[in-house]
Amino acid sequence: MFKIAKVTFIAMALVAGAASTPAFAVSERGVAAGATWARQMLKLMDTDQNGRVSKDEWMRFMEAEFDHLDVDHSGYLTAQEIRGLLSPGKRRPGGR
């Protein structure tokens, strides 16, 4: 289970890294969009709605995200599956 969370976290970090280019970083709209996205993600993860995300809530969310990304149900994420995440019009992490 730790490997699943680690791989999903790396995938999310890659997405976040792509959004940290200088052109994006200096944009106030970009910063606001990132803050909005972060709040939405926390609301999705905070299943008991106490305003905090527990490790258990985090792990359940990440496991569900991994399962969604693993389109061939192999138990592994491939570069093709990750590229599908980044394709225009595709669902981003947390986008239900």
Order of alpha helices (4+ residues) and beta strands (2+ residues): alpha-alpha-alpha-alpha-alpha
